[in-house]
Amino acid sequence: PKTVVTNVDLESVVETSDEWIQSRTGIAKRHVLLQGETLRDLQVQAANQALEMAGVTAEEIDVVICATSSPDDMFGDAPSVAAELGCNMDTIAFDLTAACSGFLFATVTASKFLAAPGSQSKKALVLGADALTRWVDWDDRN
């Protein structure tokens, strides 16, 4: 997301300081989605950039896995992400929820699709995205 909330920004909302937050978490800023911005749109943007960097077209992708704990659609974003990218109708697409380990778990899962004996899957797209700030109470210091 383009919107950034820094620790200095938080100093005007709750009793805290940049030094206090950084010394305990290592966090200096966080990117947040604004009202009307969707995680799905962010995933599509990231996927398009990844495909371009890899020199791969969406039609070549056999598996799409979205690692997220906060999808826009409670039933998962991967099928709609795959559709918007222009993946084939037979592309396998699903969300994988595993919190902090989600991207790693999704990467390992994708590798199993590609390496399985007799598998016809050759290329996978793994996306990791969350919008947990949707549930943050910015006025609560705790």
Backbone bond lengths (Angstrom), bond angles and torsions (degrees), N, CA, C in turn:
res aa  C-N    CA-C-N  psi(-1)  N-CA   C-N-CA  omega(-1)  CA-C   N-CA-C  phi
1 P - - - 1.464 - - 1.524 111.77 -
2 K 1.289 115.76 152.03 1.456 120.93 -179.51 1.523 112.32 -79.79
3 T 1.335 116.90 -27.91 1.465 120.30 -177.66 1.525 110.05 -76.40
4 V 1.333 115.23 129.19 1.461 121.75 -178.37 1.521 109.18 -120.24
5 V 1.334 116.08 133.69 1.457 122.37 173.32 1.528 106.41 -113.98
6 T 1.319 115.79 117.72 1.464 120.36 -179.63 1.530 109.97 -93.98
7 N 1.308 115.23 167.35 1.464 119.93 175.53 1.517 110.54 -62.89
8 V 1.317 117.34 -35.08 1.460 121.31 177.28 1.532 109.70 -62.56
9 D 1.345 116.89 -37.97 1.468 120.14 175.99 1.526 110.21 -60.43
10 L 1.316 116.71 -39.78 1.469 120.84 -177.98 1.525 112.19 -69.80
11 E 1.337 117.47 -24.33 1.465 121.24 178.85 1.528 111.51 -60.13
12 S 1.333 116.86 -27.52 1.463 119.79 -179.66 1.531 112.24 -86.80
13 V 1.333 117.01 -6.10 1.465 121.05 -177.87 1.528 111.79 -105.52
14 V 1.312 116.15 -44.37 1.470 121.47 -179.72 1.519 109.59 -132.57
15 E 1.330 115.92 163.41 1.463 120.26 178.91 1.525 109.23 -74.80
16 T 1.319 115.56 99.73 1.466 122.05 179.99 1.512 108.74 -160.70
17 S 1.305 116.79 179.79 1.461 121.00 175.65 1.519 108.67 -146.74
18 D 1.318 114.36 158.54 1.456 120.53 177.27 1.527 109.72 -57.45
19 E 1.324 116.86 -44.35 1.465 121.51 -178.96 1.526 110.89 -61.31
20 W 1.324 117.35 -43.88 1.470 121.84 -178.05 1.528 109.93 -61.45
21 I 1.318 117.19 -47.30 1.468 121.02 -178.66 1.527 110.66 -66.66
22 Q 1.333 116.88 -48.32 1.470 119.28 -177.21 1.523 112.46 -63.83
23 S 1.337 117.30 -38.00 1.466 119.10 -178.31 1.522 112.14 -68.62
24 R 1.325 118.15 -24.35 1.460 121.56 -177.88 1.529 113.81 -99.88
25 T 1.339 116.11 -26.23 1.470 118.62 -175.20 1.521 114.25 -124.98
26 G 1.323 116.84 -21.42 1.457 120.17 -175.02 1.520 112.55 80.22
27 I 1.325 117.10 2.91 1.467 121.94 -177.17 1.527 110.02 -90.63
28 A 1.336 116.19 130.30 1.459 121.82 176.67 1.523 111.37 -109.74
29 K 1.333 115.69 -28.63 1.461 120.48 -179.70 1.520 108.64 -156.53
30 R 1.313 115.85 161.71 1.453 121.43 176.09 1.522 108.45 -139.58
31 H 1.324 115.87 143.67 1.471 122.34 178.00 1.524 107.53 -94.24
32 V 1.329 115.79 133.41 1.461 119.97 -176.42 1.523 111.32 -130.10
33 L 1.321 114.88 145.99 1.463 120.55 174.21 1.520 108.78 -80.54
34 L 1.301 116.76 137.83 1.456 121.42 175.92 1.525 109.65 -88.55
35 Q 1.322 115.85 167.28 1.457 121.01 175.09 1.527 108.90 -54.34
36 G 1.322 116.85 129.70 1.455 121.27 -179.84 1.519 113.58 95.04
37 E 1.333 118.24 -18.98 1.457 121.43 175.19 1.528 107.99 -86.83
38 T 1.319 116.76 141.32 1.458 119.35 -176.56 1.523 111.67 -117.27
39 L 1.314 114.55 151.16 1.455 120.15 175.58 1.526 109.90 -64.65
40 R 1.314 116.06 -36.79 1.468 121.64 178.72 1.529 110.89 -58.65
41 D 1.324 117.10 -45.29 1.467 120.51 177.60 1.523 111.30 -61.63
42 L 1.328 116.75 -38.92 1.454 121.11 178.09 1.527 110.45 -64.43
43 Q 1.332 116.63 -41.08 1.463 120.87 178.69 1.530 111.39 -65.47
44 V 1.326 116.93 -41.15 1.471 120.70 178.79 1.524 110.09 -63.53
45 Q 1.317 116.83 -43.10 1.466 120.68 178.50 1.528 110.29 -61.37
46 A 1.325 117.43 -47.28 1.465 121.13 179.69 1.526 110.91 -63.41
47 A 1.323 116.51 -41.02 1.469 120.72 179.95 1.522 111.09 -63.13
48 N 1.311 117.15 -44.25 1.474 120.27 178.35 1.522 111.09 -60.85
49 Q 1.321 117.09 -40.80 1.458 120.35 178.34 1.531 110.79 -65.44
50 A 1.329 116.62 -42.42 1.471 120.67 179.62 1.525 111.17 -64.26
51 L 1.321 116.68 -43.94 1.466 120.17 179.43 1.525 110.61 -62.14
52 E 1.327 116.38 -42.71 1.465 120.04 179.05 1.531 110.85 -62.86
53 M 1.328 116.87 -44.72 1.468 120.75 179.83 1.529 111.58 -62.98
54 A 1.345 116.21 -34.31 1.471 120.67 -178.23 1.519 112.28 -85.07
55 G 1.325 117.06 -11.41 1.460 119.97 -177.37 1.519 111.97 68.84
56 V 1.326 115.72 35.40 1.466 122.24 -177.46 1.527 108.40 -120.24
57 T 1.323 116.81 142.90 1.460 120.43 175.80 1.523 109.59 -93.72
58 A 1.307 116.13 157.98 1.469 120.85 178.70 1.522 111.43 -60.14
59 E 1.329 116.96 -32.78 1.461 120.77 -179.42 1.526 112.33 -65.23
60 E 1.330 117.13 -20.89 1.469 121.32 -179.79 1.531 112.68 -83.80
61 I 1.318 117.84 -11.89 1.468 121.91 -176.05 1.528 110.38 -79.96
62 D 1.331 115.34 129.03 1.463 121.67 -179.25 1.523 112.94 -100.06
63 V 1.328 116.47 -26.95 1.463 121.79 -176.82 1.526 108.94 -138.35
64 V 1.337 116.33 131.14 1.467 122.20 173.63 1.523 107.19 -122.30
65 I 1.325 115.41 122.60 1.461 120.04 177.28 1.522 108.08 -123.33
66 C 1.327 116.07 124.51 1.462 122.01 175.73 1.525 108.14 -103.35
67 A 1.317 116.42 114.29 1.458 121.66 177.22 1.522 107.65 -90.92
68 T 1.332 116.41 108.80 1.461 120.28 -178.57 1.522 110.67 -156.19
69 S 1.312 114.28 149.82 1.464 121.26 172.41 1.522 110.29 -107.07
70 S 1.326 116.10 1.72 1.466 119.75 -175.30 1.527 112.23 -141.17
71 P 1.338 117.62 57.03 1.470 118.74 -178.98 1.533 111.54 -66.21
72 D 1.309 115.96 156.71 1.467 120.07 174.58 1.526 110.51 -68.33
73 D 1.314 116.04 -38.57 1.468 122.55 179.40 1.523 107.27 -103.45
74 M 1.315 117.54 123.80 1.469 119.55 -176.32 1.529 113.24 -60.04
75 F 1.329 117.61 -17.11 1.459 121.25 177.45 1.529 111.84 -94.64
76 G 1.319 117.17 0.83 1.454 121.59 175.44 1.514 113.99 113.98
77 D 1.332 114.53 149.80 1.466 122.18 -178.20 1.523 114.03 -100.15
78 A 1.324 117.60 -20.10 1.470 120.28 -171.56 1.527 114.21 -55.55
79 P 1.332 120.18 -45.53 1.468 118.28 179.73 1.532 113.23 -60.69
80 S 1.330 117.14 -40.59 1.466 118.62 179.63 1.526 111.17 -73.03
81 V 1.333 117.90 -32.37 1.463 120.78 174.93 1.532 109.29 -63.73
82 A 1.341 116.60 -47.90 1.471 121.00 179.67 1.529 110.66 -59.21
83 A 1.325 116.79 -42.23 1.464 120.82 -179.53 1.529 110.64 -64.43
84 E 1.330 117.03 -45.17 1.459 119.04 -179.10 1.526 111.94 -66.47
85 L 1.315 117.08 -32.61 1.459 120.22 177.86 1.527 111.84 -69.20
86 G 1.340 116.11 -25.52 1.459 120.05 -177.35 1.515 113.24 96.77
87 C 1.336 116.17 23.24 1.466 119.76 176.39 1.526 109.44 -66.19
88 N 1.315 116.04 157.84 1.469 121.14 178.70 1.527 110.62 -65.19
89 M 1.327 115.44 157.67 1.467 120.71 -179.89 1.528 112.37 -63.58
90 D 1.319 118.66 -23.71 1.462 120.49 -179.35 1.535 112.69 -92.85
91 T 1.328 117.72 8.13 1.468 121.32 176.13 1.523 108.87 -68.03
92 I 1.318 116.36 130.78 1.464 121.96 175.09 1.522 107.04 -76.56
93 A 1.335 117.56 128.99 1.461 120.68 -178.44 1.523 109.21 -143.05
94 F 1.336 115.93 124.53 1.462 120.02 178.64 1.525 110.13 -155.65
95 D 1.328 114.79 159.59 1.458 121.38 175.69 1.519 108.99 -93.12
96 L 1.306 115.07 150.90 1.458 121.77 176.44 1.528 106.52 -129.74
97 T 1.316 116.12 121.82 1.457 120.92 -178.23 1.518 109.47 -106.47
98 A 1.308 117.07 114.16 1.461 121.34 178.60 1.529 110.80 -147.64
99 A 1.321 116.56 27.51 1.468 123.27 177.18 1.528 111.32 50.22
100 C 1.313 117.44 -130.32 1.476 121.27 -173.10 1.524 113.63 -61.50
101 S 1.318 117.10 -31.17 1.465 120.09 -178.83 1.526 112.18 -89.39
102 G 1.327 117.66 5.74 1.452 122.16 -174.30 1.509 115.66 -54.66
103 F 1.331 117.65 -47.80 1.467 119.29 -177.06 1.522 111.00 -64.57
104 L 1.325 116.45 -42.34 1.466 119.75 178.24 1.530 110.81 -64.10
105 F 1.324 116.52 -45.60 1.459 121.23 178.91 1.526 110.58 -61.09
106 A 1.335 117.37 -41.19 1.468 121.64 179.26 1.528 110.93 -66.82
107 T 1.324 117.44 -38.24 1.462 121.04 178.97 1.525 110.65 -65.06
108 V 1.329 116.09 -43.81 1.469 120.11 177.74 1.529 110.28 -64.36
109 T 1.323 117.00 -42.31 1.467 120.98 178.60 1.527 110.75 -60.95
110 A 1.324 117.11 -44.83 1.464 120.86 178.33 1.522 110.63 -60.65
111 S 1.323 117.05 -40.66 1.467 119.81 -179.36 1.523 110.97 -63.42
112 K 1.321 117.14 -32.27 1.470 120.37 178.64 1.530 110.86 -69.34
113 F 1.325 117.12 -36.42 1.470 120.31 174.82 1.524 110.34 -61.70
114 L 1.331 116.44 -41.04 1.463 120.78 -176.34 1.523 112.94 -75.82
115 A 1.335 116.93 -31.83 1.465 120.77 -174.42 1.525 114.12 -96.80
116 A 1.322 118.25 -6.77 1.470 120.44 -177.39 1.526 110.38 -61.96
117 P 1.335 116.50 136.87 1.474 119.38 178.35 1.533 110.90 -56.34
118 G 1.312 115.56 129.95 1.458 120.60 179.07 1.517 114.84 79.73
119 S 1.319 116.98 1.43 1.466 120.03 -178.93 1.521 110.61 -66.09
120 Q 1.318 115.47 138.89 1.457 120.36 174.82 1.525 111.29 -94.30
121 S 1.334 116.84 -4.04 1.464 121.30 179.16 1.518 110.24 -75.47
122 K 1.330 115.78 127.71 1.466 121.23 -177.83 1.534 112.69 -116.27
123 K 1.334 116.49 -29.82 1.459 119.86 -176.58 1.520 110.03 -136.33
124 A 1.345 114.62 135.81 1.467 120.69 179.89 1.524 109.36 -125.92
125 L 1.309 114.57 150.61 1.458 122.50 175.64 1.524 106.96 -121.18
126 V 1.328 116.03 119.06 1.467 121.40 178.90 1.518 107.76 -111.98
127 L 1.327 115.81 127.59 1.460 122.05 179.49 1.519 108.95 -119.66
128 G 1.305 116.97 134.88 1.458 122.05 174.82 1.508 108.93 -119.42
129 A 1.327 117.09 120.32 1.467 120.41 -178.58 1.518 109.83 -156.03
130 D 1.314 115.84 141.87 1.456 121.64 175.36 1.510 109.68 -143.96
131 A 1.310 114.98 152.82 1.464 122.20 176.84 1.523 107.93 -130.16
132 L 1.312 115.40 56.82 1.460 120.40 -176.16 1.519 112.52 -69.72
133 T 1.329 117.78 -16.93 1.460 119.65 177.77 1.531 111.68 -66.44
134 R 1.326 116.90 -11.46 1.477 119.76 174.22 1.523 111.07 -59.90
135 W 1.330 116.06 -26.89 1.466 120.69 -175.56 1.523 112.83 -106.77
136 V 1.322 117.67 6.50 1.450 121.12 179.71 1.531 110.15 -79.36
137 D 1.317 115.91 131.85 1.458 121.32 170.62 1.533 105.66 -91.77
138 W 1.313 117.48 98.59 1.461 122.31 -173.55 1.525 112.21 -65.02
139 D 1.322 117.65 -15.89 1.459 120.97 178.99 1.520 112.91 -89.57
140 D 1.324 117.64 -7.73 1.463 122.33 -178.54 1.528 109.89 -98.58
141 R 1.314 117.09 112.35 1.460 121.10 -177.75 1.519 111.80 -64.27
142 N 1.306 117.56 -29.40 1.464 120.90 -177.59 1.502 110.85 -73.88
